[in-house]
Amino acid sequence: MIVVVVVATALVAAAAVLALVRLERGPSMLDRTVAFDVLTTTIVGAVAVEAAWSRRTESIPILVVLSLVGFIGSVTIARFAAREPEEERRIRTREEVEAADAAREAAREAARAAGRPVPPIVSAEPENDDEERS
Amino acid sequence: MTHVEPGFWTTLADVGAAVFLLLGAFLTFSAGVGVLRFSHLLARMHAVTKPQVLGLILLLIGVALRLRSWTAVTLLGLVVVFQLLTSPVAAHMVGRAGFRTGKVAPEDLEVDDLSPDRPPSPPERLPREE
């Protein structure tokens, strides 16, 4: 039995690692959701292998909970999946951030000089609320 | 925890449990490989469904054969029922969200039931891996 448990644990752990790699690579939020489903399933598998090894029934309710929680997670992410334009998916370089900061400061200076209300500093681009939600 | 005198049937149940556990773990592993290696969202979803239903059922049969108590079998059946109820819904929602956010290439589809309902946003050209 110990050999079987070790082999099964190794297979499940390898699946978890592969799912983590996909979770990190993406490229989209939905790919990460799918990888997260695999991760949840591997946790269920690991708990099942442990229960079979130690012959304890206490960990069975964990399986019930996990099978429901994984569902809630993926449905929630799928519900709020939006288009991620190419431009927003990458991290801006230092030069681009400095250019954006300089442009914003210039706009605030101009507003102050002209006596108009000074626009507040916002940390990010305003979100487009017309984004498609399914 | 059940204690049974070791005998032919308990040995047989343990061997069966070992076989089922190995099969279930192998299916889980195949899902890991599939989700990493496949090239786009729908293919990855195809890989994910294997351990979610068959792999889970195999693993839980292995656990049930090992535990040999009706309380545990009832709870394990409950897990399978929940999984069978929830995973199609989750897969449907993920697939539909992928379709509507342009992550499904139209030429991949044999049947397209979603476009008449609401046309998808224009396809987003994600870089396909290999």
Interface residues (C-beta under 8 A of the other chain):
Chain A: M1 V4 V5 V7 A8 T9 L11 V12 A14 A15 A16 V17 L18 A19 V21 R22 P27 S28 L30 D31 T33 V34 A35 D37 V38 T41 T42 V44 G45 A48 V49 A51 A52 R55 R56 T57 I60 P61 L63 V64 S67 L68 G70 F71 S74 V75 I77 A78 R79 A81 A82 R83 E84 E132 S134
Chain B: M1 T2 D14 A17 A18 L21 L22 G24 A25 F26 T28 F29 S30 A31 G32 V33 V35 L36 L41 R44 M45 A47 V48 P51 Q52 G55 L56 L59 L60 G62 V63 R66 L67 S69 T71 A72 L75 L76 L78 V79 F82 Q83 T86 S87 V89 A90 M93 V94 R96 A97 G98 R100 T101 G102 K103 S121 E124 L126 P127
